[in-house]
Amino acid sequence: MALGIIIHISVGSEKRTEFFSEEFLRIGSDETCDLQIHTKQLDSTGVWLQLENTEGVFRITDFDAAIGLTVNGKPIRRFIAIADGDVIDIPETDISLGFFALEEKPSLIATKRADPYIAPFISEAALDAAATPQRDDAKAFLREFVRELSREISWTTKAIVLVLAIGFLSGILYLGYAVSSELAQARRQAEDQREMISRLENQLGQTSHQLGELDKTNRDLMKTVSLAPNLRVEYGNAICLIVGVYDLVDRSSGRVLRYQDPYAIQPSPYEPPSEGEVPMSANPFGVLTTEGSGSPVEYDFIGTGFHVGDGYIVTNRHVLQPWTEDDIVKTMMRNSNGRARIKRLEIYFPNLPQPFPLRVLQTSSREDLAVASIEKGQLPEDLPVIPLETDSEASTIGKTVVTMGYPSGPDRLLAMVDDEEANSINRRFGNSRQALIQFLAQSRKIAPLTTQGAITDLDTRRIVHDARTAEGGSGAPLFGQTGKVIGVNFGVFTENTAVNMAVPISYAIELLRKTGWLPPEERPGGPAGQNQVAATNANTSVTVMKPQ
């Protein structure tokens, strides 16, 4: 027989357990209800549910159909009995009521089987809760539940559970140790692999560097071998043959100086005197005059120059002023109060039949250098521009050099043709060097000689090399391994043709800047720009034939 009913109320996060032993039990939000639930989730007020204890069984005698009560998820009906474990819910709310019956055990009949729905400790907890309503029912319930559960479990079960727990923890610890050991070993292997990879990368880098150095050496070797032919193809047409004629005039009157004997033959300063010939310094014709019908004192000269852009030509001072290096001519001028005067000065480029007039712009008083120019309007469109080296490290002892010029003048040019043709040309033009050179130009036979060597010595003002050259090669460019000009040839030792000298190109660049020349990177419009002041400078050249 039921002594009462235990109701477990759940409203949201709030939970509570109550015991009721009344015959009639009303549940709702009204103040007259035995179990009052106040919530804003329902608009309905009053009695939601009414229970009646009939012969020890609680039945539903009345309910508010508007709120849609359900029993174990099914619609509620009147007069149904409430069994242990039934749950009444209010849909669309978090209000839930769980019911447990508290029964009086019979005194004559006993059983060892536990109550299938409610343990004795629940009854005791419910009675305690009814006697002391101020206690925390949830805590008391949980405490009694754990105590009863502990009493119900046998020591054998507890021992088995303990052994299983110890085994489980031991397995977990073993697995953790094994995993940790495997991870540590994997990390060691990874470190070893990384170290090995690092060593292999270093070896690969060293091998790559060695291959790069070998490749660089091969390229340098191939570049050295092909340096002269490549430069000849690229810049050979910018190497010009300088041809000129000068005479001697009286310093005061400007009249032409002549030999006193009209039958005197003018010696060539470029040829050694024949055996038994009297030197000019002792020749009675060494004293010149402006009177009479003697032959005028005239000399022709040749040399080499090269084009550096916008019609500017670089060469030696002694090429454009050959009298300054001729002791015989200087003696004649001193004895006759004379000075030199250029009558004609022109240049020939390879593959171009016509000569170009040349104007002297600037000469160096210290270095054997000079700058001249041709009129910009006459400048061939496809004339190459020879680059000048500005890096001082490009000139070091042992590096390969190439020179291009016109050593020995027309004689070397004639040596390049067949003997029969050379003899025929000599018979026709042998008496006139000017006519011979003009013929060679029209026949497209003017071409510079290219020789290769190495730097044997140098200082701040001289580059010594062994690229072969000769007279007429003065003013020729000296190319370095970079393919740019590092110097200007100016001298050769006649006793040892393997020892030649050049002026460093830095002095030529300084002299060029004085004339208004600009390097390609500084010209208007960039490297392809043209120097706009070339024509102006050509009209304001420096006169170099001053009376001495």
C-alpha positions as CSV (number, residue, x, y, z in Angstrom):
1,M,0.0,0.0,0.0
2,A,1.4,3.4,-1.0
3,L,2.3,5.7,1.9
4,G,2.8,8.6,-0.4
5,I,4.4,9.7,-3.7
6,I,7.8,11.3,-4.4
7,I,7.9,13.9,-7.2
8,H,11.2,15.0,-8.8
9,I,10.6,18.4,-10.3
10,S,12.8,19.8,-13.1
11,V,12.4,23.4,-14.3
12,G,15.3,24.3,-16.6
13,S,18.5,24.1,-14.6
14,E,16.6,24.0,-11.3
15,K,15.8,20.6,-9.9
16,R,14.0,19.5,-6.7
17,T,12.5,16.4,-5.1
18,E,9.4,16.5,-2.9
19,F,7.4,13.9,-0.9
20,F,3.5,14.1,-0.6
21,S,1.3,11.8,1.5
22,E,-2.0,13.7,1.1
23,E,-5.1,12.0,-0.4
24,F,-5.6,14.8,-2.9
25,L,-2.6,16.5,-4.6
26,R,-2.9,19.6,-6.8
27,I,0.0,20.8,-9.0
28,G,0.0,24.2,-10.8
29,S,0.8,27.9,-10.5
30,D,-2.1,28.9,-8.2
31,E,-1.5,29.6,-4.5
32,T,-4.0,27.0,-3.6
33,C,-1.9,24.2,-5.2
34,D,0.1,21.8,-3.0
35,L,3.0,21.9,-5.5
36,Q,3.4,25.4,-6.9
37,I,5.6,26.0,-10.0
38,H,6.0,29.6,-11.0
39,T,7.3,30.1,-14.6
40,K,6.9,32.6,-17.4
41,Q,6.9,29.9,-20.0
42,L,3.1,29.4,-19.6
43,D,0.4,32.0,-19.7
44,S,-2.0,29.6,-18.0
45,T,-2.6,30.0,-14.2
46,G,-4.4,27.8,-11.8
47,V,-4.4,24.1,-11.3
48,W,-2.6,22.1,-14.1
49,L,-2.9,18.7,-12.7
50,Q,-4.9,17.0,-9.8
51,L,-4.1,13.6,-8.3
52,E,-6.1,11.4,-6.0
53,N,-4.9,8.5,-3.8
54,T,-7.4,5.7,-4.3
55,E,-6.6,2.5,-2.4
56,G,-2.9,3.2,-2.5
57,V,-2.8,4.2,-6.2
58,F,-2.5,7.8,-7.4
59,R,-4.7,8.5,-10.3
60,I,-5.2,11.6,-12.4
61,T,-8.7,13.0,-11.7
62,D,-8.5,16.3,-13.5
63,F,-6.0,18.4,-15.7
64,D,-5.8,21.5,-17.8
65,A,-6.2,20.4,-21.3
66,A,-5.0,23.8,-22.7
67,I,-1.4,23.2,-21.8
68,G,-1.2,19.8,-23.5
69,L,0.2,17.6,-20.8
70,T,1.8,14.3,-21.8
71,V,2.7,11.1,-19.8
72,N,5.8,9.4,-21.1
73,G,5.4,11.2,-24.4
74,K,1.7,10.3,-24.8
75,P,-1.3,12.6,-24.3
76,I,-2.7,12.5,-20.8
77,R,-6.1,11.0,-20.0
78,R,-8.3,11.2,-16.9
79,F,-8.3,8.4,-14.3
80,I,-5.0,6.8,-15.5
81,A,-2.8,5.5,-12.6
82,I,0.6,6.9,-12.0
83,A,3.2,4.2,-12.0
84,D,6.8,4.4,-10.6
85,G,9.1,6.1,-13.1
86,D,6.3,7.9,-15.0
87,V,7.2,11.4,-16.4
88,I,4.7,14.1,-17.1
89,D,6.0,16.9,-19.4
90,I,4.5,20.2,-20.5
91,P,5.3,20.5,-24.3
92,E,7.4,23.4,-25.5
93,T,8.6,24.1,-21.9
94,D,11.5,22.7,-19.8
95,I,9.0,21.6,-17.0
96,S,9.2,17.9,-16.2
97,L,7.7,15.9,-13.2
98,G,9.0,12.4,-12.3
99,F,6.8,10.2,-10.0
100,F,7.9,7.5,-7.6
101,A,5.6,5.7,-5.1
102,L,6.6,5.1,-1.5
103,E,5.0,1.9,-0.3
104,E,4.6,0.2,3.1
105,K,6.3,-3.2,3.1
106,P,4.2,-6.2,4.4
107,S,5.2,-7.5,7.9
108,L,4.4,-11.2,7.2
109,I,5.9,-11.5,3.7
110,A,9.6,-10.6,3.0
111,T,11.9,-10.9,0.0
112,K,15.6,-10.4,-0.7
113,R,14.8,-8.8,-4.0
114,A,15.3,-5.1,-4.1
115,D,12.5,-2.9,-5.1
116,P,12.6,-2.7,-8.9
117,Y,11.6,0.9,-8.9
118,I,12.7,2.6,-5.7
119,A,15.5,1.6,-3.2
120,P,15.0,1.9,0.5
121,F,17.5,4.8,0.6
122,I,15.2,6.8,-1.7
123,S,12.3,6.3,0.8
124,E,14.6,7.4,3.6
125,A,15.8,10.4,1.6
126,A,12.2,11.3,0.8
127,L,11.1,11.0,4.5
128,D,14.2,13.2,5.5
129,A,13.2,15.7,2.9
130,A,9.7,15.8,4.2
131,A,10.8,16.2,7.8
132,T,13.5,18.9,7.0
133,P,12.4,21.0,4.0
134,Q,15.4,23.4,4.5
135,R,18.0,20.8,3.5
136,D,19.6,20.4,0.1
137,D,17.6,17.5,-1.3
138,A,19.8,16.9,-4.4
139,K,22.9,16.5,-2.3
140,A,21.2,14.3,0.2
141,F,19.8,12.2,-2.6
142,L,23.2,11.8,-4.3
143,R,25.0,11.0,-1.0
144,E,22.4,8.3,-0.1
145,F,22.6,6.9,-3.6
146,V,26.4,6.5,-3.5
147,R,26.2,4.9,0.0
148,E,23.5,2.4,-1.0
149,L,25.4,1.6,-4.2
150,S,28.6,0.9,-2.2
151,R,26.7,-1.4,0.2
152,E,25.1,-3.3,-2.7
153,I,28.4,-4.1,-4.5
154,S,30.3,-7.1,-3.1
155,W,34.0,-7.2,-2.1
156,T,34.7,-9.6,-4.9
157,T,33.3,-7.2,-7.5
158,K,35.2,-4.4,-5.9
159,A,38.4,-6.4,-6.1
160,I,37.8,-7.3,-9.7
161,V,37.1,-3.7,-10.6
162,L,40.2,-2.6,-8.7
163,V,42.3,-5.2,-10.6
164,L,40.8,-4.1,-13.9
165,A,41.4,-0.4,-13.1
166,I,45.0,-1.2,-12.1
167,G,45.5,-3.2,-15.3
168,F,43.9,-0.5,-17.4
169,L,46.1,2.2,-15.8
170,S,49.1,0.0,-16.2
171,G,48.2,-0.6,-19.9
172,I,47.8,3.1,-20.4
173,L,51.1,3.8,-18.8
174,Y,52.8,1.1,-20.8
175,L,51.3,2.4,-24.0
176,G,52.3,5.9,-23.1
177,Y,55.9,4.8,-22.4
178,A,56.0,2.8,-25.6
179,V,54.7,5.7,-27.7
180,S,57.1,8.1,-26.0
181,S,60.0,5.8,-26.7
182,E,58.9,5.4,-30.3
183,L,58.6,9.2,-30.7
184,A,62.0,9.8,-29.1
185,Q,63.6,7.2,-31.5
186,A,61.8,8.8,-34.4
187,R,63.1,12.2,-33.4
188,R,66.7,10.8,-33.2
189,Q,66.3,9.2,-36.6
190,A,64.9,12.5,-38.0
191,E,67.9,14.4,-36.5
192,D,70.3,11.9,-38.0
193,Q,68.6,12.2,-41.4
194,R,68.6,16.0,-41.2
195,E,72.3,16.0,-40.3
196,M,73.0,13.6,-43.2
197,I,71.0,15.7,-45.6
198,S,72.9,18.8,-44.4
199,R,76.2,17.1,-45.1
200,L,75.0,16.0,-48.5
201,E,73.8,19.5,-49.2
202,N,77.2,20.9,-48.2
203,Q,79.0,18.4,-50.4
204,L,76.6,19.2,-53.2
205,G,77.2,22.9,-52.8
206,Q,81.0,22.3,-52.9
207,T,80.6,20.2,-56.0
208,S,78.4,22.8,-57.6
209,H,80.9,25.5,-56.7
210,Q,83.7,23.4,-58.2
211,L,81.7,22.8,-61.3
212,G,80.9,26.5,-61.5
213,E,84.5,27.4,-61.2
214,L,85.4,24.8,-63.8
215,D,82.7,26.2,-66.1
216,K,83.9,29.7,-65.5
217,T,87.5,28.7,-66.3
218,N,86.3,27.0,-69.5
219,R,84.3,30.0,-70.5
220,D,87.3,32.3,-69.8
221,L,89.5,30.0,-71.8
222,M,87.1,30.0,-74.7
223,K,86.6,33.7,-74.4
224,T,90.3,34.2,-74.4
225,V,90.8,32.0,-77.4
226,S,88.0,33.8,-79.4
227,L,88.6,37.3,-78.0
228,A,90.7,38.6,-80.9
229,P,88.3,37.3,-83.7
230,N,85.2,38.5,-81.9
231,L,86.7,42.0,-81.4
232,R,87.8,42.1,-85.0
233,V,84.3,41.3,-86.2
234,E,82.5,43.7,-83.7
235,Y,84.8,46.7,-83.7
236,G,87.3,46.3,-86.6
237,N,85.4,48.8,-88.8
238,A,85.8,51.5,-86.1
239,I,89.6,51.4,-86.3
240,C,90.7,54.2,-88.7
241,L,94.0,54.7,-90.6
242,I,95.1,58.3,-90.1
243,V,96.9,59.9,-93.1
244,G,98.3,63.4,-93.2
245,V,100.8,65.8,-94.8
246,Y,102.6,68.7,-93.1
247,D,105.1,71.3,-94.3
248,L,107.3,73.9,-92.7
249,V,106.6,77.6,-92.9
250,D,108.5,80.7,-91.7
251,R,107.4,81.5,-88.1
252,S,107.2,85.2,-88.9
253,S,105.9,85.5,-92.4
254,G,104.1,82.2,-92.7
255,R,105.7,81.6,-96.1
256,V,106.6,78.1,-97.1
257,L,110.2,77.0,-96.3
258,R,112.1,75.4,-99.2
259,Y,115.4,73.7,-99.8
260,Q,118.1,76.0,-101.1
261,D,119.1,73.6,-103.8
262,P,116.2,73.1,-106.2
263,Y,117.6,69.6,-107.1
264,A,117.7,68.5,-103.5
265,I,115.7,65.4,-102.8
266,Q,113.6,65.5,-99.7
267,P,114.5,62.6,-97.3
268,S,111.8,60.6,-95.6
269,P,111.9,60.7,-91.9
270,Y,110.3,57.3,-91.7
271,E,113.1,55.5,-93.6
272,P,116.7,55.0,-92.3
273,P,119.4,56.8,-94.3
274,S,121.1,54.8,-97.0
275,E,124.7,53.7,-96.6
276,G,127.0,56.7,-97.2
277,E,124.1,59.2,-97.0
278,V,124.8,62.4,-95.1
279,P,122.5,63.0,-92.1
280,M,120.2,65.9,-92.5
281,S,121.8,67.7,-89.5
282,A,125.1,67.8,-91.5
283,N,123.5,68.4,-94.9
284,P,124.2,71.8,-96.3
285,F,120.5,71.9,-97.3
286,G,119.5,71.8,-93.7
287,V,119.3,75.6,-93.7
288,L,116.0,76.4,-95.4
289,T,114.8,79.5,-97.2
290,T,111.5,81.1,-98.3
291,E,113.1,82.2,-101.6
292,G,114.0,80.4,-104.7
293,S,112.6,77.5,-106.5
294,G,113.7,74.7,-104.3
295,S,111.4,71.9,-103.2
296,P,109.1,72.8,-100.3
297,V,109.7,70.9,-97.1
298,E,106.8,68.5,-96.8
299,Y,106.3,65.2,-95.0
300,D,103.5,62.7,-95.0
301,F,102.6,60.6,-91.9
302,I,100.4,57.7,-90.9
303,G,99.0,56.4,-87.7
304,T,96.0,54.6,-86.1
305,G,92.9,56.0,-84.3
306,F,89.6,54.6,-83.1
307,H,86.1,55.9,-82.9
308,V,84.5,56.3,-79.4
309,G,81.2,57.8,-80.5
310,D,79.6,60.9,-82.0
311,G,82.6,61.3,-84.4
312,Y,85.3,61.5,-81.7
313,I,88.6,59.9,-82.6
314,V,91.3,59.0,-80.0
315,T,94.9,58.6,-81.0
316,N,98.4,59.7,-80.0
317,R,99.7,63.2,-79.8
318,H,102.8,62.3,-81.9
319,V,100.5,60.9,-84.6
320,L,98.8,64.2,-85.2
321,Q,102.0,66.2,-84.4
322,P,104.8,64.0,-85.8
323,W,107.3,66.7,-86.0
324,T,107.5,66.8,-82.2
325,E,109.2,63.4,-82.2
326,D,111.5,64.0,-85.2
327,D,114.9,65.4,-84.2
328,I,115.9,66.2,-87.8
329,V,112.7,68.2,-88.4
330,K,113.1,70.0,-85.1
331,T,116.7,70.9,-86.0
332,M,115.5,72.3,-89.4
333,M,112.8,74.4,-87.7
334,R,115.3,75.7,-85.2
335,N,117.9,76.7,-87.8
336,S,115.3,78.3,-90.1
337,N,113.0,79.9,-87.6
338,G,110.2,77.7,-88.9
339,R,107.2,75.9,-87.6
340,A,105.1,73.0,-88.8
341,R,101.8,73.3,-90.5
342,I,99.3,70.5,-91.3
343,K,98.3,70.7,-95.0
344,R,96.0,67.7,-95.1
345,L,94.6,65.4,-92.3
346,E,92.1,62.6,-93.1
347,I,91.2,59.2,-91.9
348,Y,90.1,55.9,-93.7
349,F,87.7,53.4,-92.2
350,P,87.6,49.7,-93.4
351,N,85.1,49.0,-96.2
352,L,84.6,52.7,-96.9
353,P,86.3,54.1,-100.1
354,Q,86.3,57.8,-99.3
355,P,88.4,59.5,-96.6
356,F,86.9,61.8,-93.9
357,P,88.6,65.1,-93.0
358,L,89.8,65.1,-89.4
359,R,89.9,68.1,-87.1
360,V,92.2,68.2,-84.0
361,L,90.3,69.1,-80.8
362,Q,92.6,68.5,-77.9
363,T,96.1,67.2,-77.2
364,S,97.7,66.3,-73.8
365,S,100.8,68.1,-72.8
366,R,101.8,65.3,-70.5
367,E,100.5,62.0,-71.9
368,D,101.0,61.0,-75.5
369,L,97.3,61.4,-76.3
370,A,95.1,63.5,-78.7
371,V,91.4,63.8,-79.5
372,A,90.1,64.7,-83.0
373,S,86.8,64.6,-84.7
374,I,85.0,64.2,-88.0
375,E,82.0,66.3,-88.9
376,K,78.8,64.7,-87.5
377,G,77.0,65.1,-90.8
378,Q,79.6,62.9,-92.5
379,L,79.5,60.2,-89.8
380,P,78.5,56.8,-91.2
381,E,75.3,55.5,-89.6
382,D,76.6,52.0,-89.0
383,L,80.0,53.0,-87.7
384,P,80.7,51.0,-84.5
385,V,81.4,52.7,-81.2
386,I,84.3,51.3,-79.2
387,P,83.5,51.0,-75.5
388,L,86.0,52.3,-72.9
389,E,86.8,50.5,-69.7
390,T,86.3,52.4,-66.5
391,D,87.2,49.6,-64.0
392,S,90.9,49.9,-63.0
393,E,90.8,46.2,-62.0
394,A,90.5,45.2,-65.7
395,S,94.2,45.9,-66.1
396,T,96.3,43.4,-64.2
397,I,99.5,41.6,-65.1
398,G,99.0,38.4,-67.0
399,K,95.6,39.2,-68.4
400,T,95.0,38.8,-72.2
401,V,95.0,41.9,-74.4
402,V,94.3,42.5,-78.0
403,T,95.4,45.4,-80.2
404,M,94.1,46.5,-83.7
405,G,95.9,49.0,-85.8
406,Y,97.9,49.7,-89.0
407,P,101.5,48.9,-88.3
408,S,103.9,49.6,-91.2
409,G,101.1,51.5,-93.0
410,P,100.5,50.6,-96.6
411,D,103.4,48.2,-96.8
412,R,101.6,45.8,-94.4
413,L,98.4,46.3,-96.4
414,L,100.2,45.3,-99.6
415,A,101.6,42.3,-97.9
416,M,98.1,40.9,-97.5
417,V,97.5,40.7,-101.3
418,D,99.2,38.4,-104.0
419,D,102.7,39.3,-104.9
420,E,101.8,39.9,-108.6
421,E,99.0,42.3,-107.6
422,A,101.3,44.0,-105.0
423,N,104.0,44.6,-107.6
424,S,101.5,46.0,-110.0
425,I,100.2,48.4,-107.4
426,N,103.7,49.5,-106.4
427,R,104.6,50.2,-110.1
428,R,101.5,52.4,-110.4
429,F,101.5,54.2,-107.1
430,G,104.9,53.5,-105.5
431,N,106.0,57.1,-105.7
432,S,103.0,58.6,-103.9
433,R,101.9,57.2,-100.5
434,Q,98.8,59.3,-100.6
435,A,97.7,57.9,-104.0
436,L,98.6,54.3,-102.9
437,I,96.4,54.6,-99.8
438,Q,93.6,56.1,-101.8
439,F,93.7,53.1,-104.2
440,L,93.8,50.6,-101.3
441,A,90.7,52.3,-99.8
442,Q,88.7,52.2,-103.1
443,S,89.7,48.5,-103.5
444,R,88.4,47.7,-100.0
445,K,91.8,46.5,-98.9
446,I,92.2,48.7,-95.8
447,A,91.8,46.5,-92.7
448,P,93.5,46.7,-89.3
449,L,95.9,44.1,-88.1
450,T,94.7,42.2,-85.0
451,T,97.3,40.8,-82.6
452,Q,96.9,39.2,-79.2
453,G,99.2,39.1,-76.1
454,A,99.3,39.6,-72.4
455,I,100.1,42.4,-69.9
456,T,103.7,41.9,-68.7
457,D,104.0,45.0,-66.5
458,L,102.2,48.2,-65.6
459,D,102.1,51.2,-63.3
460,T,99.7,54.2,-63.0
461,R,100.9,55.8,-66.2
462,R,102.0,52.8,-68.4
463,I,100.7,49.4,-69.5
464,V,103.4,47.1,-70.9
465,H,102.3,44.2,-73.1
466,D,103.6,41.8,-75.8
467,A,100.9,42.1,-78.4
468,R,103.0,42.7,-81.6
469,T,102.8,46.0,-83.4
470,A,105.1,48.4,-85.3
471,E,105.4,52.0,-86.5
472,G,102.0,53.0,-87.8
473,G,100.3,51.2,-85.0
474,S,100.6,54.2,-82.7
475,G,97.2,55.3,-81.5
476,A,95.7,51.8,-81.7
477,P,93.3,50.7,-79.0
478,L,94.4,48.1,-76.5
479,F,91.5,45.8,-75.6
480,G,91.2,44.0,-72.3
481,Q,89.5,40.7,-71.6
482,T,86.2,42.5,-71.0
483,G,86.1,43.5,-74.6
484,K,86.6,47.2,-73.7
485,V,89.6,49.5,-74.4
486,I,92.0,49.6,-71.4
487,G,94.8,51.7,-73.1
488,V,96.1,53.5,-76.2
489,N,99.3,52.2,-77.8
490,F,102.1,54.8,-78.1
491,G,105.5,53.2,-78.2
492,V,107.4,50.1,-79.2
493,F,110.9,49.1,-78.5
494,T,112.7,48.5,-81.8
495,E,115.2,46.2,-80.1
496,N,112.4,44.0,-78.7
497,T,109.1,44.1,-80.5
498,A,107.5,42.0,-77.7
499,V,107.7,45.0,-75.4
500,N,105.1,47.6,-76.3
501,M,103.6,50.4,-74.2
502,A,100.1,52.0,-73.9
503,V,98.7,54.9,-72.0
504,P,95.8,53.8,-69.6
505,I,92.5,54.7,-71.0
506,S,91.5,56.8,-67.9
507,Y,93.8,59.6,-69.2
508,A,92.1,59.5,-72.6
509,I,88.6,59.7,-70.9
510,E,89.7,62.7,-69.0
511,L,90.9,64.4,-72.2
512,L,87.7,63.4,-74.0
513,R,85.6,65.1,-71.3
514,K,87.4,68.3,-71.9
515,T,86.2,68.3,-75.5
516,G,82.6,67.8,-74.5
517,W,82.4,64.0,-75.1
518,L,80.2,62.1,-72.7
519,P,80.1,58.3,-72.1
520,P,77.0,56.5,-73.3
521,E,75.4,56.2,-69.9
522,E,75.6,60.0,-69.4
523,R,74.3,61.0,-72.8
524,P,70.8,62.5,-73.2
525,G,68.3,59.8,-73.7
526,G,70.5,57.1,-72.1
527,P,73.2,54.9,-73.7
528,A,71.6,55.2,-77.1
529,G,71.5,59.0,-76.9
530,Q,73.7,61.1,-79.1
531,N,76.1,63.7,-77.9
532,Q,74.5,67.0,-79.1
533,V,77.6,69.1,-78.5
534,A,80.0,67.3,-81.0
535,A,79.4,69.7,-83.9
536,T,79.8,72.7,-81.6
537,N,83.1,71.4,-80.2
538,A,84.3,70.7,-83.7
539,N,83.9,74.4,-84.5
540,T,85.7,75.5,-81.4
541,S,88.7,73.2,-81.6
542,V,92.0,74.0,-79.8
543,T,94.8,75.1,-82.2
544,V,97.9,73.0,-81.6
545,M,100.3,74.4,-84.2
546,K,101.4,77.5,-82.3
547,P,104.6,79.2,-83.2
548,Q,107.5,77.9,-81.2
